[in-house]
Amino acid sequence: MPKPWTQAALATLIAVFLAACAPPPPADEAEARFSAPRTPDGDPDLNGIWQALNTAHWDLEAHAARQGPAPVVGALGAIPAGLSVVEGDTIPYQEAAAEQRAANRANWLALDPAVKCYMPGIPRAVYMPFPFQFVQTPDAILVAYEFASTSRVIHLDRAGTEAELPSWMGYSLGRWEGDTLVVDVTAQVPDTWFDASGNFHSDALHVVERYTPTGPDTLWYEATIEDPNVFTRPWTISMPLYRRLEPDAQILEYKCVEFAEEATYGHLYHRE
């Protein structure tokens, strides 16, 4: 019979082994374990520079790598493969809207508003391959995006108000639900796309964003999208966002208008 101390050591080794082999906790459980830091006013502190690390900017749905125009994707000349960030994997288009999406995708270099350096709208601004920064106060959060020096204000003190006119980045009203920042975005112009694959919307677009701290340097982002003119039902995308940790991290200048001149005005230059 093993000695008592041998049994205890064996039990400890088994416990360590089982803990190492156990799957990670579910996302909601991990979130429940994390207590977000607070601002002096007591709100969750989201200040910092954040960035998505995925291919949603190219296509929200799962996609294989494919050829892409070199002026847009650089010397590699290809769009990278990526997994879907759409709940249920497929965007629920109405039949006519699906045909419009296919037409957009077939001619996306000429039609994608972001290629022309237009403001990307919400939610696309969040997952473009550029960082963005939260600057937080008790009454509002300024979001500064590196792409095209775009910005928007999330109002925390204007519940029930509406925009006087639609705009490229819409009208954002925020509120706190526990540690989650919930943002209601309305009044966006119909000219923006969700990605470079022709996924689009109308002027009836309504987006509800959720930013939830899941760790000291991570946020979980969700956006529920509703547009009765284009989709058969509301649908949701989700992804992690990561804090930029470089000591000198900052939003740099990316004035892309001059780089987009050919895409915007090339048809005028090349007339015969």
Accessible surface in RSA format (square Angstrom, percent):
REM  Atomic radii and reference values for relative SASA: ProtOr
REM  Chains: A
REM  Algorithm: Lee & Richards
REM  Probe-radius: 1.40
REM  Slices: 20
REM RES _ NUM      All-atoms   Total-Side   Main-Chain    Non-polar    All polar
REM                ABS   REL    ABS   REL    ABS   REL    ABS   REL    ABS   REL
RES MET A   1   216.90 112.3 136.21  90.1  80.69 192.1 108.05  91.9 108.85 144.2
RES PRO A   2    80.73  58.8  63.97  58.3  16.76  60.9  75.45  62.3   5.28  32.8
RES LYS A   3   129.75  63.3 125.87  77.2   3.88   9.2  74.14  66.7  55.62  59.2
RES PRO A   4   109.32  79.7 103.70  94.5   5.62  20.4 104.87  86.6   4.45  27.6
RES TRP A   5   173.31  69.5 162.19  78.5  11.12  26.1 159.49  85.0  13.82  22.4
RES THR A   6    51.51  36.6  51.00  51.7   0.51   1.2  45.43  61.0   6.08   9.2
RES GLN A   7    92.86  51.9  87.25  63.8   5.61  13.3  28.88  61.5  63.98  48.5
RES ALA A   8    61.74  56.8  51.68  79.8  10.06  22.9  60.15  84.7   1.59   4.2
RES ALA A   9    47.82  44.0  39.30  60.7   8.52  19.4  46.85  66.0   0.97   2.6
RES LEU A  10   102.56  57.1 100.76  72.1   1.79   4.5 102.02  71.7   0.53   1.4
RES ALA A  11    59.88  55.1  50.65  78.2   9.23  21.0  55.04  77.5   4.84  12.8
RES THR A  12    82.10  58.4  77.06  78.1   5.04  12.0  56.02  75.3  26.07  39.4
RES LEU A  13   119.25  66.4 115.03  82.3   4.22  10.6 115.46  81.1   3.79  10.2
RES ILE A  14    88.85  50.6  86.33  64.3   2.52   6.1  88.81  64.0   0.04   0.1
RES ALA A  15    59.07  54.3  48.95  75.5  10.12  23.0  54.35  76.5   4.72  12.5
RES VAL A  16    94.99  62.5  90.80  82.2   4.19  10.1  94.09  81.8   0.89   2.4
RES PHE A  17   130.33  65.2 126.03  78.1   4.30  11.2 130.17  78.9   0.16   0.5
RES LEU A  18   107.60  59.9 102.60  73.4   5.00  12.6 103.02  72.3   4.58  12.3
RES ALA A  19    73.98  68.0  49.88  77.0  24.10  54.8  58.04  81.7  15.93  42.2
RES ALA A  20    86.44  79.5  45.22  69.8  41.22  93.8  57.62  81.1  28.82  76.3
RES CYS A  21    78.95  59.7  47.43  52.9  31.52  74.1  29.58  74.9  49.37  53.2
RES ALA A  22    59.06  54.3  37.80  58.3  21.25  48.3  43.14  60.8  15.91  42.2
RES PRO A  23   114.46  83.4  95.73  87.3  18.74  68.1 101.86  84.1  12.61  78.4
RES PRO A  24   116.04  84.6  96.78  88.2  19.26  70.0 103.65  85.6  12.39  77.0
RES PRO A  25    53.45  39.0  36.29  33.1  17.17  62.4  42.51  35.1  10.94  68.0
RES PRO A  26    79.55  58.0  67.61  61.6  11.94  43.4  79.46  65.6   0.09   0.5
RES ALA A  27    63.40  58.3  48.08  74.2  15.32  34.8  54.92  77.3   8.47  22.4
RES ASP A  28   101.43  71.0  92.76  92.3   8.67  20.5  42.89 100.9  58.54  58.4
RES GLU A  29    71.09  40.8  65.78  49.8   5.31  12.6  30.48  58.9  40.61  33.2
RES ALA A  30    35.11  32.3  30.61  47.2   4.50  10.2  31.90  44.9   3.20   8.5
RES GLU A  31    43.13  24.8  35.71  27.0   7.43  17.7   8.23  15.9  34.90  28.5
RES ALA A  32    88.42  81.3  47.26  72.9  41.17  93.6  60.39  85.0  28.04  74.3
RES ARG A  33   166.42  69.9 129.40  66.0  37.02  88.1  61.81  84.5 104.61  63.4
RES PHE A  34    45.58  22.8  33.48  20.7  12.10  31.5  38.19  23.2   7.39  21.1
RES SER A  35    92.37  78.1  72.54  96.8  19.84  45.7  45.33  96.5  47.04  65.9
RES ALA A  36     3.88   3.6   0.39   0.6   3.48   7.9   0.39   0.6   3.48   9.2
RES PRO A  37    72.69  53.0  61.38  56.0  11.31  41.1  72.69  60.0   0.00   0.0
RES ARG A  38   114.22  48.0  86.33  44.0  27.89  66.4  42.54  58.1  71.68  43.4
RES THR A  39    17.96  12.8  11.86  12.0   6.11  14.6  11.46  15.4   6.50   9.8
RES PRO A  40   147.16 107.2 101.31  92.3  45.85 166.7 115.21  95.1  31.94 198.5
RES ASP A  41    89.44  62.6  55.05  54.8  34.39  81.3  16.42  38.6  73.02  72.8
RES GLY A  42    41.83  51.6   0.00   N/A  41.83  51.6  26.95  74.0  14.88  33.3
RES ASP A  43    34.62  24.2  34.24  34.1   0.38   0.9   0.54   1.3  34.08  34.0
RES PRO A  44     3.76   2.7   3.76   3.4   0.00   0.0   3.76   3.1   0.00   0.0
RES ASP A  45    42.79  30.0  36.80  36.6   5.99  14.2   3.19   7.5  39.60  39.5
RES LEU A  46     0.88   0.5   0.88   0.6   0.00   0.0   0.88   0.6   0.00   0.0
RES ASN A  47    55.05  38.0  49.01  47.4   6.04  14.6  25.65  61.7  29.40  28.4
RES GLY A  48    18.37  22.7   0.00   N/A  18.37  22.7  16.81  46.1   1.56   3.5
RES ILE A  49    16.03   9.1  13.45  10.0   2.58   6.2  13.45   9.7   2.58   7.0
RES TRP A  50     2.93   1.2   2.93   1.4   0.00   0.0   2.93   1.6   0.00   0.0
RES GLN A  51    23.24  13.0  23.24  17.0   0.00   0.0   1.47   3.1  21.76  16.5
RES ALA A  52     4.94   4.5   0.00   0.0   4.94  11.2   0.00   0.0   4.94  13.1
RES LEU A  53   126.70  70.6  94.42  67.5  32.28  81.2 100.84  70.8  25.86  69.6
RES ASN A  54    58.51  40.4  22.89  22.1  35.62  85.8  31.67  76.2  26.84  25.9
RES THR A  55    24.05  17.1  21.94  22.2   2.12   5.0  20.93  28.1   3.12   4.7
RES ALA A  56     2.04   1.9   0.00   0.0   2.04   4.7   0.95   1.3   1.10   2.9
RES HIS A  57    17.22   9.4  17.22  12.0   0.00   0.0   5.13   5.3  12.09  14.1
RES TRP A  58    32.67  13.1  32.67  15.8   0.00   0.0  20.22  10.8  12.45  20.2
RES ASP A  59     4.69   3.3   4.20   4.2   0.49   1.2   0.00   0.0   4.69   4.7
RES LEU A  60     0.13   0.1   0.00   0.0   0.13   0.3   0.00   0.0   0.12   0.3
RES GLU A  61    23.55  13.5  23.55  17.8   0.00   0.0   9.37  18.1  14.18  11.6
RES ALA A  62    65.02  59.8  43.32  66.8  21.70  49.4  43.63  61.4  21.39  56.7
RES HIS A  63    23.00  12.6   6.03   4.2  16.97  43.4  16.84  17.4   6.17   7.2
RES ALA A  64    77.52  71.3  61.97  95.6  15.55  35.4  67.29  94.8  10.23  27.1
RES ALA A  65    65.78  60.5  43.07  66.5  22.71  51.7  43.28  61.0  22.49  59.6
RES ARG A  66    74.67  31.3  64.80  33.0   9.86  23.5  58.66  80.2  16.01   9.7
RES GLN A  67   149.97  83.9 125.63  91.8  24.34  58.0  63.22 134.6  86.75  65.8
RES GLY A  68     2.18   2.7   0.00   N/A   2.18   2.7   1.62   4.4   0.56   1.3
RES PRO A  69    36.12  26.3  23.91  21.8  12.21  44.4  35.34  29.2   0.78   4.8
RES ALA A  70    57.57  52.9  49.48  76.4   8.09  18.4  49.71  70.0   7.86  20.8
RES PRO A  71   124.17  90.5  79.23  72.2  44.94 163.4  92.73  76.6  31.44 195.4
RES VAL A  72    48.62  32.0  20.65  18.7  27.97  67.4  24.76  21.5  23.86  64.7
RES VAL A  73    27.24  17.9   3.25   2.9  23.99  57.8   8.47   7.4  18.77  50.9
RES GLY A  74    36.62  45.2   0.00   N/A  36.62  45.2  35.09  96.3   1.53   3.4
RES ALA A  75   113.92 104.7  67.63 104.4  46.29 105.3  77.93 109.7  35.99  95.3
RES LEU A  76   164.85  91.8 138.88  99.4  25.97  65.3 141.96  99.7  22.89  61.6
RES GLY A  77     8.15  10.0   0.00   N/A   8.15  10.0   7.48  20.5   0.67   1.5
RES ALA A  78    42.35  38.9  35.31  54.5   7.04  16.0  35.31  49.7   7.04  18.7
RES ILE A  79     0.00   0.0   0.00   0.0   0.00   0.0   0.00   0.0   0.00   0.0
RES PRO A  80    61.38  44.7  53.39  48.7   7.99  29.0  61.25  50.6   0.14   0.8
RES ALA A  81    58.22  53.5  41.64  64.3  16.58  37.7  41.86  58.9  16.36  43.3
RES GLY A  82    15.00  18.5   0.00   N/A  15.00  18.5  11.08  30.4   3.93   8.8
RES LEU A  83   157.64  87.8 147.39 105.4  10.24  25.8 147.39 103.5  10.24  27.6
RES SER A  84    28.03  23.7   3.66   4.9  24.37  56.1   3.66   7.8  24.37  34.1
RES VAL A  85    20.77  13.7  12.75  11.5   8.01  19.3  19.61  17.0   1.16   3.1
RES VAL A  86     6.19   4.1   0.00   0.0   6.19  14.9   0.53   0.5   5.66  15.3
RES GLU A  87   124.27  71.3 109.82  83.1  14.45  34.4  53.49 103.5  70.78  57.8
RES GLY A  88    64.35  79.4   0.00   N/A  64.35  79.4  36.06  98.9  28.30  63.4
RES ASP A  89    90.98  63.7  86.54  86.1   4.44  10.5  20.92  49.2  70.06  69.9
RES THR A  90    84.84  60.3  82.56  83.7   2.28   5.4  54.58  73.3  30.26  45.7
RES ILE A  91     5.24   3.0   0.05   0.0   5.20  12.5   0.05   0.0   5.20  14.1
RES PRO A  92    17.26  12.6   6.36   5.8  10.90  39.6  17.26  14.2   0.00   0.0
RES TYR A  93    25.27  11.8   4.51   2.6  20.76  54.0   4.51   3.4  20.76  25.6
RES GLN A  94    59.84  33.5  57.63  42.1   2.21   5.3  20.00  42.6  39.83  30.2
RES GLU A  95   144.19  82.8 129.60  98.0  14.60  34.8  54.47 105.3  89.73  73.3
RES ALA A  96    76.92  70.7  66.50 102.6  10.42  23.7  68.40  96.3   8.52  22.6
RES ALA A  97     9.40   8.6   4.23   6.5   5.17  11.8   8.22  11.6   1.18   3.1
RES ALA A  98    37.01  34.0  32.83  50.7   4.17   9.5  33.15  46.7   3.86  10.2
RES GLU A  99   114.15  65.5 104.27  78.9   9.88  23.5  45.82  88.6  68.33  55.8
RES GLN A 100    84.98  47.5  80.56  58.9   4.42  10.5  23.22  49.4  61.76  46.8
RES ARG A 101    37.78  15.9  37.78  19.3   0.00   0.0   0.26   0.4  37.52  22.7
RES ALA A 102    58.81  54.1  50.57  78.0   8.24  18.8  53.90  75.9   4.91  13.0
RES ALA A 103    55.55  51.1  42.97  66.3  12.58  28.6  51.82  73.0   3.72   9.9
RES ASN A 104     8.30   5.7   8.30   8.0   0.00   0.0   0.00   0.0   8.30   8.0
RES ARG A 105    82.11  34.5  77.07  39.3   5.04  12.0  34.60  47.3  47.51  28.8
RES ALA A 106    92.56  85.1  48.63  75.0  43.93  99.9  60.63  85.4  31.92  84.6
RES ASN A 107    76.98  53.1  73.94  71.5   3.04   7.3  19.87  47.8  57.11  55.2
RES TRP A 108    23.85   9.6  23.27  11.3   0.58   1.4  10.17   5.4  13.68  22.2
RES LEU A 109    63.60  35.4  62.00  44.4   1.60   4.0  62.00  43.5   1.60   4.3
RES ALA A 110    50.70  46.6  37.34  57.6  13.36  30.4  43.88  61.8   6.81  18.0
RES LEU A 111    81.22  45.2  69.46  49.7  11.76  29.6  70.75  49.7  10.48  28.2
RES ASP A 112     1.42   1.0   1.42   1.4   0.00   0.0   0.00   0.0   1.42   1.4
RES PRO A 113    11.13   8.1  10.15   9.3   0.98   3.6  11.13   9.2   0.00   0.0
RES ALA A 114    11.96  11.0   4.23   6.5   7.73  17.6   4.67   6.6   7.29  19.3
RES VAL A 115    25.31  16.7   9.50   8.6  15.81  38.1  17.20  14.9   8.11  22.0
RES LYS A 116    39.31  19.2  31.83  19.5   7.47  17.8  29.45  26.5   9.85  10.5
RES CYS A 117    12.16   9.2   1.52   1.7  10.64  25.0   1.33   3.4  10.83  11.7
RES TYR A 118    88.66  41.4  84.69  48.2   3.97  10.3  59.59  44.8  29.07  35.8
RES MET A 119    84.13  43.6  81.69  54.1   2.45   5.8  75.40  64.1   8.73  11.6
RES PRO A 120     4.65   3.4   0.36   0.3   4.29  15.6   3.57   2.9   1.08   6.7
RES GLY A 121     0.64   0.8   0.00   N/A   0.64   0.8   0.64   1.8   0.00   0.0
RES ILE A 122     3.80   2.2   0.00   0.0   3.80   9.2   0.65   0.5   3.15   8.6
RES PRO A 123     0.88   0.6   0.88   0.8   0.00   0.0   0.88   0.7   0.00   0.0
RES ARG A 124     2.88   1.2   2.60   1.3   0.27   0.6   0.92   1.3   1.96   1.2
RES ALA A 125     4.59   4.2   0.20   0.3   4.39  10.0   0.74   1.0   3.85  10.2
RES VAL A 126     0.20   0.1   0.20   0.2   0.00   0.0   0.20   0.2   0.00   0.0
RES TYR A 127     2.68   1.3   0.00   0.0   2.68   7.0   0.00   0.0   2.68   3.3
RES MET A 128     3.85   2.0   3.82   2.5   0.03   0.1   3.54   3.0   0.31   0.4
RES PRO A 129    70.97  51.7  50.93  46.4  20.04  72.8  55.59  45.9  15.38  95.6
RES PHE A 130    41.22  20.6  39.35  24.4   1.87   4.9  39.52  24.0   1.70   4.9
RES PRO A 131    12.54   9.1  11.69  10.7   0.85   3.1  11.69   9.6   0.85   5.3
RES PHE A 132     0.83   0.4   0.83   0.5   0.00   0.0   0.83   0.5   0.00   0.0
RES GLN A 133    54.94  30.7  54.94  40.2   0.00   0.0   0.10   0.2  54.84  41.6
RES PHE A 134     1.41   0.7   0.00   0.0   1.41   3.7   0.00   0.0   1.41   4.0
RES VAL A 135    65.79  43.3  64.38  58.3   1.41   3.4  64.70  56.2   1.09   3.0
RES GLN A 136    22.69  12.7   2.63   1.9  20.05  47.7   1.22   2.6  21.47  16.3
RES THR A 137    66.99  47.6  60.86  61.7   6.13  14.6  61.49  82.6   5.50   8.3
RES PRO A 138    71.00  51.7  56.56  51.6  14.44  52.5  57.92  47.8  13.09  81.3
RES ASP A 139    79.80  55.9  79.58  79.2   0.22   0.5  13.80  32.5  66.00  65.8
RES ALA A 140    25.06  23.0  24.45  37.7   0.61   1.4  24.59  34.6   0.46   1.2
RES ILE A 141     0.00   0.0   0.00   0.0   0.00   0.0   0.00   0.0   0.00   0.0
RES LEU A 142    72.19  40.2  69.89  50.0   2.31   5.8  69.91  49.1   2.28   6.1
RES VAL A 143     0.37   0.2   0.37   0.3   0.00   0.0   0.37   0.3   0.00   0.0
RES ALA A 144    27.46  25.2  27.46  42.4   0.00   0.0  27.46  38.7   0.00   0.0
RES TYR A 145     6.68   3.1   4.66   2.6   2.02   5.3   4.32   3.2   2.36   2.9
RES GLU A 146    23.64  13.6  22.94  17.4   0.70   1.7   0.40   0.8  23.24  19.0
RES PHE A 147    14.10   7.1  13.96   8.6   0.14   0.4  13.96   8.5   0.14   0.4
RES ALA A 148    23.59  21.7   6.21   9.6  17.37  39.5   7.93  11.2  15.66  41.5
RES SER A 149    54.15  45.8  25.59  34.1  28.56  65.8  24.14  51.4  30.01  42.0
RES THR A 150     2.11   1.5   0.04   0.0   2.07   4.9   0.65   0.9   1.46   2.2
RES SER A 151    58.30  49.3  45.30  60.5  13.00  30.0  10.61  22.6  47.69  66.8
RES ARG A 152    13.89   5.8   4.73   2.4   9.16  21.8  13.89  19.0   0.00   0.0
RES VAL A 153    62.01  40.8  52.53  47.6   9.48  22.8  52.53  45.6   9.48  25.7
RES ILE A 154     0.00   0.0   0.00   0.0   0.00   0.0   0.00   0.0   0.00   0.0
RES HIS A 155    27.52  15.0  26.58  18.5   0.94   2.4  12.14  12.5  15.38  17.9
RES LEU A 156    35.98  20.0   7.59   5.4  28.40  71.4   8.20   5.8  27.79  74.8
RES ASP A 157    88.81  62.2  52.67  52.4  36.14  85.5  30.70  72.2  58.11  58.0
RES ARG A 158   110.59  46.4 105.34  53.7   5.24  12.5  22.09  30.2  88.50  53.6
RES ALA A 159   102.10  93.9  69.48 107.2  32.62  74.2  74.31 104.6  27.79  73.6
RES GLY A 160    76.25  94.0   0.00   N/A  76.25  94.0  42.11 115.6  34.14  76.5
RES THR A 161    59.65  42.4  48.29  49.0  11.36  27.1  54.29  72.9   5.36   8.1
RES GLU A 162   150.28  86.3 127.63  96.6  22.65  53.9  41.88  81.0 108.40  88.5
RES ALA A 163    32.86  30.2   7.21  11.1  25.65  58.3  10.69  15.1  22.17  58.7
RES GLU A 164   171.97  98.7 136.61 103.4  35.36  84.2  58.26 112.7 113.71  92.8
RES LEU A 165   141.04  78.5 130.11  93.1  10.93  27.5 131.69  92.5   9.35  25.2
RES PRO A 166    82.44  60.1  67.46  61.5  14.98  54.5  67.46  55.7  14.98  93.1
RES SER A 167    49.17  41.6  45.10  60.2   4.07   9.4  40.52  86.3   8.65  12.1
RES TRP A 168    77.67  31.2  76.35  37.0   1.32   3.1  48.96  26.1  28.72  46.6
RES MET A 169    10.27   5.3   9.33   6.2   0.94   2.2   9.33   7.9   0.94   1.2
RES GLY A 170    16.30  20.1   0.00   N/A  16.30  20.1   0.34   0.9  15.96  35.7
RES TYR A 171    32.63  15.2  31.31  17.8   1.32   3.4  27.49  20.7   5.14   6.3
RES SER A 172     1.94   1.6   0.58   0.8   1.36   3.1   0.28   0.6   1.66   2.3
RES LEU A 173    30.56  17.0  28.81  20.6   1.76   4.4  29.08  20.4   1.48   4.0
RES GLY A 174     9.89  12.2   0.00   N/A   9.89  12.2   0.56   1.5   9.33  20.9
RES ARG A 175   116.92  49.1 111.88  57.0   5.04  12.0  60.04  82.1  56.88  34.5
RES TRP A 176    60.46  24.3  32.88  15.9  27.58  64.8  32.50  17.3  27.97  45.4
RES GLU A 177    73.42  42.2  57.99  43.9  15.43  36.7  34.51  66.8  38.91  31.8
RES GLY A 178    63.22  78.0   0.00   N/A  63.22  78.0  43.19 118.5  20.04  44.9
RES ASP A 179    38.36  26.9  32.04  31.9   6.32  14.9  13.94  32.8  24.42  24.4
RES THR A 180    12.84   9.1  12.84  13.0   0.00   0.0   0.20   0.3  12.64  19.1
RES LEU A 181     0.00   0.0   0.00   0.0   0.00   0.0   0.00   0.0   0.00   0.0
RES VAL A 182     0.23   0.2   0.23   0.2   0.00   0.0   0.23   0.2   0.00   0.0
RES VAL A 183     0.00   0.0   0.00   0.0   0.00   0.0   0.00   0.0   0.00   0.0
RES ASP A 184    39.22  27.5  38.36  38.2   0.87   2.0   9.93  23.4  29.29  29.2
RES VAL A 185     0.04   0.0   0.00   0.0   0.04   0.1   0.00   0.0   0.04   0.1
RES THR A 186    49.21  35.0  49.20  49.9   0.01   0.0  38.05  51.1  11.16  16.9
RES ALA A 187    30.05  27.6  13.54  20.9  16.51  37.6  24.14  34.0   5.90  15.6
RES GLN A 188     1.43   0.8   0.05   0.0   1.38   3.3   0.00   0.0   1.43   1.1
RES VAL A 189    22.54  14.8  22.46  20.3   0.07   0.2  22.54  19.6   0.00   0.0
RES PRO A 190    66.74  48.6  54.34  49.5  12.40  45.1  54.49  45.0  12.25  76.2
RES ASP A 191    75.44  52.8  63.09  62.8  12.34  29.2  14.89  35.0  60.55  60.4
RES THR A 192     3.79   2.7   3.54   3.6   0.25   0.6   0.91   1.2   2.88   4.3
RES TRP A 193    20.89   8.4  18.15   8.8   2.73   6.4   3.72   2.0  17.17  27.9
RES PHE A 194     2.22   1.1   2.22   1.4   0.00   0.0   2.22   1.3   0.00   0.0
RES ASP A 195     0.00   0.0   0.00   0.0   0.00   0.0   0.00   0.0   0.00   0.0
RES ALA A 196     0.50   0.5   0.50   0.8   0.00   0.0   0.50   0.7   0.00   0.0
RES SER A 197     0.00   0.0   0.00   0.0   0.00   0.0   0.00   0.0   0.00   0.0
RES GLY A 198     0.00   0.0   0.00   N/A   0.00   0.0   0.00   0.0   0.00   0.0
RES ASN A 199     0.00   0.0   0.00   0.0   0.00   0.0   0.00   0.0   0.00   0.0
RES PHE A 200    30.39  15.2  30.39  18.8   0.00   0.0  30.39  18.4   0.00   0.0
RES HIS A 201     6.21   3.4   1.25   0.9   4.96  12.7   0.82   0.8   5.39   6.3
RES SER A 202    20.96  17.7  18.59  24.8   2.37   5.5  20.96  44.6   0.00   0.0
RES ASP A 203    99.76  69.9  79.66  79.3  20.10  47.5  18.39  43.3  81.37  81.2
RES ALA A 204    37.87  34.8  18.06  27.9  19.80  45.0  28.44  40.0   9.43  25.0
RES LEU A 205     6.62   3.7   0.50   0.4   6.12  15.4   0.50   0.4   6.12  16.5
RES HIS A 206    57.72  31.5  56.85  39.5   0.88   2.2  44.08  45.4  13.64  15.9
RES VAL A 207     0.00   0.0   0.00   0.0   0.00   0.0   0.00   0.0   0.00   0.0
RES VAL A 208    38.19  25.1  37.35  33.8   0.84   2.0  37.35  32.5   0.84   2.3
RES GLU A 209     0.00   0.0   0.00   0.0   0.00   0.0   0.00   0.0   0.00   0.0
RES ARG A 210    79.21  33.3  79.13  40.3   0.08   0.2  20.85  28.5  58.36  35.4
RES TYR A 211     0.54   0.3   0.54   0.3   0.00   0.0   0.00   0.0   0.54   0.7
RES THR A 212    21.40  15.2  21.40  21.7   0.00   0.0  11.70  15.7   9.70  14.7
RES PRO A 213     9.28   6.8   5.35   4.9   3.93  14.3   5.35   4.4   3.93  24.4
RES THR A 214    36.17  25.7  21.82  22.1  14.35  34.2  14.64  19.7  21.53  32.5
RES GLY A 215    11.96  14.8   0.00   N/A  11.96  14.8   8.71  23.9   3.25   7.3
RES PRO A 216    93.73  68.3  86.07  78.5   7.66  27.8  88.14  72.8   5.59  34.7
RES ASP A 217    47.40  33.2  45.49  45.3   1.91   4.5  12.70  29.9  34.70  34.6
RES THR A 218    39.15  27.8  39.08  39.6   0.07   0.2  34.25  46.0   4.90   7.4
RES LEU A 219     2.47   1.4   2.11   1.5   0.36   0.9   2.11   1.5   0.36   1.0
RES TRP A 220    78.50  31.5  77.82  37.7   0.68   1.6  70.88  37.8   7.63  12.4
RES TYR A 221     0.00   0.0   0.00   0.0   0.00   0.0   0.00   0.0   0.00   0.0
RES GLU A 222    56.35  32.4  56.33  42.6   0.02   0.0   5.87  11.4  50.48  41.2
RES ALA A 223     0.08   0.1   0.00   0.0   0.08   0.2   0.08   0.1   0.00   0.0
RES THR A 224    50.37  35.8  48.96  49.6   1.41   3.4  30.90  41.5  19.48  29.4
RES ILE A 225     0.00   0.0   0.00   0.0   0.00   0.0   0.00   0.0   0.00   0.0
RES GLU A 226    77.45  44.5  77.38  58.5   0.06   0.2  12.77  24.7  64.68  52.8
RES ASP A 227     2.06   1.4   0.00   0.0   2.06   4.9   0.43   1.0   1.64   1.6
RES PRO A 228    91.58  66.7  71.85  65.5  19.73  71.7  78.47  64.8  13.11  81.5
RES ASN A 229    88.94  61.3  65.30  63.1  23.65  56.9  20.11  48.4  68.83  66.5
RES VAL A 230     5.22   3.4   5.22   4.7   0.00   0.0   5.22   4.5   0.00   0.0
RES PHE A 231     6.15   3.1   0.58   0.4   5.58  14.5   0.58   0.3   5.58  16.0
RES THR A 232    91.41  65.0  55.42  56.2  35.99  85.8  53.11  71.3  38.30  57.9
RES ARG A 233   123.36  51.8 114.44  58.3   8.92  21.2  60.54  82.7  62.82  38.1
RES PRO A 234    67.00  48.8  58.34  53.2   8.66  31.5  58.81  48.6   8.18  50.9
RES TRP A 235     5.26   2.1   0.63   0.3   4.63  10.9   5.26   2.8   0.00   0.0
RES THR A 236    23.56  16.8  23.18  23.5   0.38   0.9  11.43  15.4  12.12  18.3
RES ILE A 237     0.32   0.2   0.00   0.0   0.32   0.8   0.32   0.2   0.00   0.0
RES SER A 238    36.31  30.7  30.25  40.4   6.06  14.0   3.36   7.2  32.95  46.2
RES MET A 239     3.07   1.6   1.51   1.0   1.57   3.7   3.07   2.6   0.00   0.0
RES PRO A 240    45.69  33.3  45.08  41.1   0.61   2.2  45.08  37.2   0.61   3.8
RES LEU A 241     0.00   0.0   0.00   0.0   0.00   0.0   0.00   0.0   0.00   0.0
RES TYR A 242    83.03  38.8  82.85  47.1   0.18   0.5  52.57  39.5  30.47  37.6
RES ARG A 243    60.44  25.4  50.14  25.6  10.30  24.5  17.79  24.3  42.64  25.8
RES ARG A 244    87.48  36.7  77.00  39.3  10.48  24.9  21.91  29.9  65.57  39.7
RES LEU A 245   119.14  66.3  92.00  65.8  27.14  68.2  95.61  67.2  23.52  63.3
RES GLU A 246    75.11  43.1  62.72  47.4  12.39  29.5  48.62  94.0  26.49  21.6
RES PRO A 247   147.90 107.8 103.21  94.1  44.69 162.4 115.55  95.4  32.35 201.0
RES ASP A 248   107.11  75.0  93.61  93.2  13.49  31.9  42.31  99.6  64.79  64.6
RES ALA A 249    34.37  31.6   7.69  11.9  26.68  60.7  14.60  20.6  19.76  52.4
RES GLN A 250   109.34  61.1  96.41  70.5  12.93  30.8  25.10  53.4  84.24  63.9
RES ILE A 251    43.88  25.0  21.37  15.9  22.51  54.3  21.37  15.4  22.51  61.1
RES LEU A 252   107.52  59.9 101.11  72.3   6.41  16.1 104.08  73.1   3.44   9.2
RES GLU A 253   139.70  80.2 103.62  78.4  36.08  85.9  35.55  68.8 104.15  85.0
RES TYR A 254    67.83  31.7  66.10  37.6   1.73   4.5  36.41  27.4  31.42  38.7
RES LYS A 255   102.09  49.8  96.51  59.2   5.58  13.3  58.74  52.9  43.35  46.2
RES CYS A 256     6.30   4.8   6.06   6.8   0.23   0.6   5.50  13.9   0.79   0.9
RES VAL A 257   107.14  70.5 105.65  95.6   1.49   3.6 105.72  91.9   1.42   3.8
RES GLU A 258   106.09  60.9  86.78  65.7  19.31  46.0  51.25  99.1  54.84  44.8
RES PHE A 259   141.83  71.0 109.91  68.1  31.92  83.1 115.91  70.3  25.92  74.2
RES ALA A 260     6.92   6.4   3.92   6.0   3.00   6.8   6.92   9.7   0.00   0.0
RES GLU A 261    81.94  47.0  79.81  60.4   2.12   5.1  19.99  38.7  61.95  50.6
RES GLU A 262    99.76  57.3  93.13  70.5   6.63  15.8  60.75 117.5  39.01  31.9
RES ALA A 263    38.44  35.3  11.94  18.4  26.50  60.3  22.86  32.2  15.58  41.3
RES THR A 264    28.93  20.6  21.83  22.1   7.10  16.9  18.73  25.2  10.20  15.4
RES TYR A 265   108.52  50.7 108.52  61.7   0.00   0.0  64.33  48.3  44.19  54.5
RES GLY A 266     4.88   6.0   0.00   N/A   4.88   6.0   4.56  12.5   0.32   0.7
RES HIS A 267   123.69  67.6 102.13  71.0  21.55  55.1  86.04  88.7  37.65  43.8
RES LEU A 268    82.27  45.8  67.69  48.4  14.58  36.7  67.77  47.6  14.50  39.0
RES TYR A 269   120.25  56.1  86.83  49.4  33.41  87.0  81.83  61.5  38.41  47.4
RES HIS A 270   123.71  67.6 100.39  69.8  23.32  59.7  84.28  86.9  39.43  45.9
RES ARG A 271   180.24  75.7 149.76  76.3  30.48  72.6  56.68  77.5 123.56  74.9
RES GLU A 272   221.13 127.0 142.58 107.9  78.56 187.0  91.38 176.8 129.75 105.9
END  Absolute sums over single chains surface
CHAIN  1 A    14706.0      11711.9       2994.0       9186.8       5519.2
END  Absolute sums over all chains
TOTAL         14706.0      11711.9       2994.0       9186.8       5519.2
